[in-house]
């Protein structure tokens, strides 16, 4: 085998451009670059690269820059086929037009943009009612840049309320802790680390449906617990965590000890699904109908159906938002109260959120969410019907049933059914290769399926479940609004096609797609280098001695 050397592409391009045959072309169109007929007739098409790491001395024609950047961005994946993300990738033309018309508006300039701020207030009110605010309560809230910021604000408010209570009681306040499941999204852990709170991360298990285990909550709370993060829609499997069950545990704990521990519901996705679907949260309460729930966050840019850049947090009453966390600002032309981590932030997404509320209405959101769940059920059942896959998510199973008994007994939907006939959860399909498939095709790895689907432009991640369950790896598809039945049919066909292709492929041919596996052909080289016995030398399908060697281009 010949040795390889590092190649510096920038050096090669520079050498080619400095070749004598090119010298007369270096300054082509420099002075009259803006008068060229097309972007590809400028010097930036072949003679001069657009600067990457330092700002250039001279600018470049707008059409040329636009075209070059557009061409480079063509290397990105297709947003609609990014099935790893919960973030929406589609909005109607009228919504997009509203956003473009208001791109320059800043949410921090409340006095300058009163109409936009009125829409913001209306969105807060709409969400408060949607999440069950009670009569007599004065809910308050704010738009954020996403659920991460909203979670930090909700957590910080819980910490401050706990500190204030400890001060009144004359008790130590140096050891705050907060509880969450090991399935928690990283934003929840970030809050604990950034705001110096001990994160008590509780193991999830198959028994707990890979979500926060109420029994472990009971064992880990104490007087220093500032609150519990309960997730309405796990990013791993889509399961809703049992908010009401945990609330009852905290009620009992308060009766025994007098310690009042609040709940913050991270409803990043579920906050826009549970209120609209027939399944709700599966029967139990999850929102402000439970007195123990003090604040809720959601992502407008997920199932709120807005482009990336907007989240929401609502407190059931202004009493649960400590006053000293609220800043009163006077230097922008008026008086404004602010409780956000960011100051300047785009206002166009808030306008788009209000557009969706008014345009779709309750029935429009309901139809959209029911469609997402129906398509997720169809994908789940189709995968399990092959016998090759088994789902960890269970929104496709009849309500109260959580395990696959026999794939041959799978029945597809009937007319008139809704999400209420099935387990509640997010429209997420988390699946893995079945035990029977692994036994018959041990050389096929799940990661290879993800890799080959990427070649078809689908982004479907393969990753392990949370700690203690990491031995199980899952592929995960997030079914969003833009997953039409036609696209779903194509996806199912492609998953089956890729799986069949791997089943029919010799193990040695899969080596380039499965890093870490040992190719059959490598056994011989190992045997020769180690001086192994004669009978162990020729395990390759085509031994070295035959002179036929397989390669992959």
C-alpha positions, -999 to +999 in steps of 0.1 A: +000+000+000+014+034-009+016+062+017-007+091+016+001+127+022-019+156+034-033+178+007-039+215+012-066+226-013-061+263-006-024+259-015-032+241-047-057+268-058-032+295-050-005+277-071-029+273-100-039+309-099-003+321-098+007+300-129+021+323-157-008+312-181-032+328-156-014+360-148-032+381-174-066+371-158-060+381-122-076+415-124-103+407-148-133+429-142-119+444-110-128+480-118-160+473-136-172+442-118-207+456-112-213+458-149-210+421-157-239+403-173-242+374-149-226+364-115-207+337-132-189+361-156-172+380-127-137+372-114-153+354-085-164+326-107-129+312-114-101+337-106-107+349-071-123+331-041-148+349-019-130+357+013-137+331+041-118+341+072-109+378+069-130+407+056-118+416+021-104+451+013-128+456-016-164+445-018-180+424-044-211+428-067-243+419-048-255+395-075-222+376-075-221+373-037-257+362-036-251+335-062-218+322-047-233+319-012-265+303-027-244+277-045-225+269-013-257+266+007-269+240-018-246+217+001-269+218+031-296+192+036-332+198+026-350+213+057-382+193+050-362+160+050-345+169+083-365+144+103-343+148+133-356+182+142-388+193+160-384+228+145-408+238+118-397+243+082-429+254+066-451+286+068-477+299+044-468+326+019-489+352+037-471+345+070-437+347+053-447+380+038-456+394+072-423+383+086-403+399+057-423+431+061-414+432+099-378+418+099-364+452+111-386+454+142-369+449+175-389+434+205-369+456+229-383+488+214-418+485+229-426+522+227-417+524+190-437+494+180-469+494+201-490+474+176-464+446+177-463+446+215-501+444+215-499+412+195-473+399+219-497+405+248-525+388+229-503+357+224-495+356+261-533+357+269-541+331+243-515+307+256-526+313+292-562+303+285-550+274+263-530+261+293-558+263+318-552+295+337-577+296+366-603+323+373-590+351+395-554+345+385-534+371+367-511+352+343-480+369+331-455+358+304-431+367+277-418+356+243-383+343+243-358+332+216-368+296+223-375+271+250-340+271+263-342+307+274-378+301+287-366+271+308-338+292+323-363+320+332-387+295+348-360+278+368-345+311+380-379+322+392-383+290+412-348+294+427-355+330+438-388+320+454-371+292+473-343+316+484-369+342+496-387+315+516-355+303+532-346+338+542-380+342+559-375+310+577-339+319+586-326+287+570-295+279+549-299+286+512-265+275+499-276+240+486-305+243+461-313+213+440-337+206+412-350+172+398-353+161+362-352+128+343-320+116+325-341+120+293-341+158+298-331+180+270-297+197+275-313+231+282-326+218+316-291+207+326-277+240+314-300+259+338-286+239+368-250+244+358-253+281+348-273+291+378-255+270+404-282+245+413-275+209+420-290+188+392-305+156+405-308+137+373-330+106+379-326+074+358-353+065+334-361+029+324-382+007+302-405+003+332-409+041+335-415+043+298-381+061+294-395+092+313-392+107+348-400+080+374-424+092+401-410+067+426-375+082+422-390+117+426-404+106+459-370+094+471-350+124+460-369+155+471-360+174+503-363+209+518-336+222+494-355+212+462-364+244+444-387+226+420-392+197+395-388+199+357-415+177+342-414+172+305-445+171+283-429+152+254-395+136+258-371+144+229-360+107+229-393+089+226-421+114+226-436+102+259-455+126+281-443+126+317-469+121+344-474+156+357-505+149+378-490+119+394-459+138+404-481+167+416-499+143+440-466+131+454-456+167+461-490+173+477-484+144+501-449+155+508-461+190+517-487+175+541-460+156+558-433+182+560-448+216+552-423+220+523-440+234+491-422+222+459-434+237+426-435+221+391-423+238+359-436+220+328-412+219+299-439+216+272-415+227+244-435+205+219-464+191+239-476+226+248-489+230+213-501+194+209-519+183+241-544+212+242-556+205+206-557+167+203-584+143+213-558+124+233-550+155+254-522+143+278-537+109+280-564+116+306-545+132+336-541+169+340-508+186+330-513+223+330-525+252+353-555+231+363-530+216+387-522+242+415-487+227+418-478+238+382-465+274+385-450+279+350-450+264+316-428+269+285-433+260+249-416+265+216-435+286+190-410+274+164-419+237+170-455+227+169-465+264+173-457+263+135-435+293+133-400+295+119-371+292+143-366+320+169-396+321+193-404+304+225-429+313+253-430+311+291-462+318+312-465+320+350-500+312+363-500+344+383-476+373+387-471+363+423-449+335+411-425+358+393-404+376+420-405+413+415-368+419+419-362+398+387-382+423+367-363+452+352-380+485+345-365+503+315-369+540+307-343+549+281-361+538+249-388+564+249-412+549+274-414+526+304-410+489+298-409+459+322-385+432+311-377+397+323-356+380+296-320+369+292-318+386+257-326+422+252-328+428+214-346+400+196-366+397+165-403+407+165-413+391+132-417+356+148-442+370+174-463+385+146-461+352+127-473+334+159-503+357+162-510+351+125-512+314+131-535+317+161-559+339+141-556+321+108-557+285+120-579+289+150-584+260+174-599+238+147-570+244+124-544+236+150-564+205+160-566+192+124-528+197+120-518+180+152-542+151+146-527+147+111-492+146+125-502+119+150-520+099+124-490+099+101-467+090+130-490+060+138-489+049+102-451+050+101-448+032+134-472+004+123-456+000+089-421-004+104-433-030+129-453-049+103-420-057+085-409-077+115-375-060+112-382-031+135-397-025+169-409+009+182-399+023+216-424+051+212-460+039+216-485+065+203-496+039+177-506+013+204-541+012+219-545+033+250-530+016+280-509-009+259-471-002+257-455-033+243-454-051+209-468-086+213-466-100+178-459-080+146-483-103+127-512-090+148-507-053+138-538-037+126-539-005+106-563+024+115-601+023+110-624+051+099-633+076+126-605+069+149-586+097+166-556+101+189-579+094+218-579+058+208-542+055+214-515+064+239-509+102+242-476+116+232-457+136+206-458+125+169-424+109+173-414+075+160-384+060+179-375+025+166-347+000+165-339-033+148-359-062+162-341-090+181-351-115+154-335-093+127-303-089+147-301-127+151-306-133+114-284-104+102-258-097+129-235-078+105-261-051+098-257-021+122-284+005+128-260+034+121-256+021+086-293+025+080-291+061+091-260+067+068-276+052+037-309+071+043-287+103+045-276+095+009-313+098+000-313+132+017-332+121+048-317+131+082-327+103+106-304+102+137-292+070+154-283+074+191-285+056+224-312+060+249-304+079+282-278+065+307-287+031+322-306+023+290-278+033+265-274-003+254-305+003+233-299+025+202-328+041+184-335+057+151-359+086+155-383+103+131-401+135+141-433+138+121-440+175+115-468+194+097-450+192+064-448+153+064-475+147+039-490+112+033-472+111-001-438+119+015-445+094+043-452+067+017-419+075+000-401+074+034-415+040+043-405+027+009-370+040+013-365+026+048-376-008+036-355-006+005-323+004+024-329-024+049-333-050+022-302-037+005-282-043+037-297-077+042-285-087+007-250-072+011-220-093+021-204-082+054-171-072+038-189-047+016-205-030+046-171-022+063-168+014+048-203+022+062-198+006+096-167+021+113-153-001+141-163-034+125-136-057+113-139-068+077-137-105+070-108-098+046-087-084+074-085-117+092-058-130+068-036-099+073-039-103+110-030-140+109+001-134+087+014-105+109+009-126+141+024-158+127-009-176+133-015-213+125-021-224+090-057-234+095-067-199+107-052-180+078-078-181+050-111-169+064-116-143+036-141-151+008-113-144-016-079-152+001-049-130-007-032-160-023-058-160-050-048-125-061-083-111-061-089-082-038-121-063-033-121-025-030-147+001-026-146+034-045 
